[in-house]
Amino acid sequence: MGLKEIVWQRIIEDVLRPLKKPREWKVLIVDHLGTRILSACCKMHELVNEGITVVENLSRVRQPLSKMESIYLITPTEESIDKIIADFSESSKPHYKCAHVFYTEACPDELFQKFSKSPAAKYVKTLKEINISFLPIESQVFSLDYPDILPNFYGSIAQSRTKCMERMAEQLATLCATLGEYPIVRYNRDHESVAEFTQMFQGKLDAYKADDPSMGDTPEKLKSQLVILDRGFDPVSPILHECYFQAMAYDLLPIENDVYRYATNSGPAQTEMEKKALLDESNELWVKLRHEHIAVVSQNVTTELKKFADTKRMAGKDRASMRDLSQMLKKMPQYQKELSRYSLYLHLAEDCMKRFKEKIDKLVRVEQDLATGTDADGERVKDPMKNIVPIMLDQDVSPLDKIRVILLLTFAKNGQSEENREKLIKHANIPTVDREIITKMSRLGVKIDDKDRSRRSKIERRDRSGQVTYQSSRWIPLITDVMQDAIDDKLDTKAFPFISGQQSTGVGMPSVRSARPKKYGWGKDKSAENRTGPRLIIFVIGGMSYSEMRAAYEVSKAKKDWEVIIGSTHLLTPELFLNSLRNLDSNE
């Protein structure tokens, strides 16, 4: 059972089903996080099946429905609690008949006291924490929905950093509670704030364990691990041009909220119209294709189309085009929905290849050489500048793409002098507003200036020279080695120490006492999630790339006894990452 299914099952069992009554409808009120959680794991018709007639946004003006019971799914913040209090203010007629309040995470004592003493308290029939304060992005991917993390975590204001770390620690602990995991915790020691955050997280996790002693108590779950990293650990992966389908599409195409828009011809007159499609796991073909290399995507779509055509006794070709699909739709209009899916992924692949040939074909080889330190023949790159200078002078290459190359060169050289860096920037004609992106990378603990004495732990890379299939994709994210080494119990204990008191995988943890008073009925994990094997959970502060998400699935497939789950503060595309660096000081 994937993360989305687990979360939806928890919402059904802990929130909706206990309140469901025949022929009685309820209104569901959600805040920003609640909206995002529901959007990620269910559809409106599924909510209707559970007795919900309307879903409303907590922050907006809502019409009173005084004869209906309300369910609130909210983060316990002062703003959210003030909104609920206002809904049941004594100065006006209550918005709803009564309230069932569900917090996504632990409610701070001061807010609980404020709420319990308010006029709204007498209308509250249910008050419960369900411990789901994260977004299930995919079956093995989660996010804390914290896109503004860089200024808060890497900024210079300690108060902002501490506040954001406390919030993240609570959110990450709810993930473990939802999964029924009490993992052994390790962290990358290169950034001092990561160690501080890890201690905060362990305290939150211990509190959940005290509330539910069954967390992680099976023999296999005792092996589960959680490894915490920060974005500076691998600055290469988020800026490389990728040639795997999902990562490439999100980098090169204007996909927003997983929605891809494309033009297609429709109807007898073949009129051009815009279509949009959601790229998510509800489509089995997307799940099959998303981690394929772009070189084989169109061929694989055609193979799947031919299988479908054979089952429906339709004439299929070994290699279909958009024209072929159009003809099939005319002949078999009853299969329009199914055939449109194949059309979608052919469009997506063609869009990717068009952008690739227009913009990045000339960049990929140079980027791979810089990232790996070797050329396509496995020979060490002796003079990288020979291939870089033409790119810097090429007016068809965008400033951001040039910055990506400059950064890769800087990483390859382990920093370079300010004089050489300025020469490159001048040759590349980088706008003034973008130049700081390069130097601000150092705020992540990455060596940019050759005089900088800071040093990050060097991860011993596994030899994969015989595994390279595509020369355009020779770089393997560092996180892949971390995943494999952690599972094999080979992860360097100096670079990745255990949290105090933990020594190695499979060691039972000491008992803990709750750090939270039992103010009201804390809900235990009644999820239908029944996985018995160990999990490796990777958490990256500062964003994760789509190539790192792919690594979780690849390692899970290779290590069949383990499931790897990866999460972060948010998802990154190269453009988002560079823009975040540019605005690093904006919130300070």
Secondary structure, 3 states (H helix, E strand, C coil): CCHHHHHHHHHHHHHHHHHCECCECEEEEECHHHHHHHHHHCCHHHHHHCCEEEEEECCCCCCCEEEEEEEEEECCCHHHHHHHHHHCCCCCCCCEEEEEEEECCCCCHHHHHHHHCCHHHHHEEEEEECCCCCEEEECCEEECCCCCHHHHHHCCCHHHHHHHHHHHHHHHHHHHHHHCCCCEEEECCCCHHHHHHHHHHHHHHHHHHHHCCCCCCCCCHHHCEEEEEEHHHCCCCCCCCCCEHHHHHHHHCCCECCEEEEEEEECCCCEEEEEEEECCCCCHHHHHHCCCEHHHHHHHHHHHHHHHHHHCCCCCCCCCCHHHHHHHHHHCHHHHHHHHHHHHHHHHHHHHHHHHHHHHHHHHHHHHHHHHCECCCCCECCCCHHHHHHHHHCCCCCHHHHHHHHHHHHHHCCCECHHHHHHHHHHHCCCHHHHHHHHHHHHHCCCCECCCCCCCCCCCCCCCCCCCCCHHHCCCCHHHHHHHHHHCCCCCCCCCCECCCCCCCCCCCCCCCCCCCCCCCCCCCCCCCCCCCCEEEEEEECCECHHHHHHHHHHHHHCCCCEEEEEECCECCHHHHHHHHHCCCCCC
